[in-house]
Amino acid sequence: MAGVDIQAKIRKGLKRAVNKTGSASSDLIYLIEIVGGGGTPSAPIAPTENPVLLVDAIFKSIDQTNSSGQFDDLIESGDRMLVTNGDVLMQPNSFVQVGTNRFFIVDVDVKNPAGVPLAYICLVRSQ
């Protein structure tokens, strides 16, 4: 099975999970990209935030007693896992927004066999 076929299956599975656990009134999940900024001290340029919709993204609670081990050294009380498909690059030190709640991406586990990004599993912390 080719990587593209596996990507399609992951998207479909995440979409099913979102549909089963969410509702029509559920808040959408956005990656907040920081664009621009810089300038000079006398003429600073303020960065702007560009929200990018994370289609088929779903939050998962972390059970520290039964953790998979991937983020064990980083987990703090209240942290959550965000699972997204491989469409949007997820990186540590970025932000995710759900409604009025903002989460900091602490770490990312990329699932990319043969260089094809299939999914991102992110450890996120409420801000």
N, C-alpha and C positions, 0 to 999 in steps of 0.2 A: 504494500500500500504506500503510495507517494505521500510526501509531507503535506501537500495541498489537500489531499483527501482526509488526512488526519486533522488538519486545521478545521475543515468543514464540520467534521464530527464533533470536535471540541466546541465550536461555536453553537452547534445545534444542542449539545448537551447542556451548556451554560444557559442558553435561551430557555430550555425546558425548566431548569432549576430556578431561574429568575421568575418565570411564569407561575410555577408552583408555590414559591415562597413569598412572592410579592403581591401587590394589588395594583389596580389601575391608578390609585392615588399615591403609590410609593414614590419617594423622591428619586430622581435620576442621579447617577454617580458621574462626576466629572473629574478629570485630571486637570489641575490648574497649571498651565504653562506660563512661566514668567518670561515676557518678551521685552527686549530693549533694556533701557537703564544705562547709566554711565554718565557720559558728558564730562564736563570739567567742574571743578569746585565752584567757579563763578557762574556756570550755566549748567546745573545738573539736569539730567533727563530722567524723569521718573519711569520706572518699569511699569508695564501694563500686564494685567493678568488675562490670559486667553483660556477660557474653559473648553476642554475637549471632552465630548460625551464618550463615556466608556460603555459601549454596547455589550450586553451580555456579561456584565460584571456582577459579582455577588459577594457579600460579606459572609464570613464564617467566624464563629467564636473559636477561641483557642482554649482547649482543655489542657492545662499545664501538667496534669497528672498522666495524660495519655498523648503527649506531644509527639510529633513525628521526628523530632530532633533537629529539624532544619534551622530553627531560630532559637533554640533553647537558651543560649547565652544572652540573648537580647530581650527576651520577653519580660514585660512588666505587667502589673495588674491593670486590667482594662484594655489591653491591646487586642486587636482583631486581625484576622487574615482577610485579604481581599484577593479574590481570584478573578482574573480577566483573561480574555482571549488574547492572542498574539498580535492583534491589529495595531495597538498603540503602545509605543515603547514606554515602559515603566522603569523609573530610576529612583534610587535612594535620594533622600533630601528634597523630594518633590512633595506636592500637596494634592490631596483628593478632597473633593467637597461633595457632600450629600445634604441637600437642603441648606440649612444654616450651619451644619456641623462640618468642621474642617479636620482632616487627618493628615499627619505627617508620615511619609513613607520612610520607615526605619531601614528596611532591607528588602531585597527582591530576590526571589529564586526563579530563574528563567528556565522553563522547560523547552529546550530547543535541540532535539536530536537531529543530527546531520545539518545543523545550522539553520533549521526552519523554526522560527519562534511559534510555539504552539500555545503556550499559556504563561502568564506571570502570576506567581503567588507572592503577594506583598504582605509584609508585617507592617501594620499601620497603627499609629498612636493618636488618640484624640488630642486636639489642641485647645 
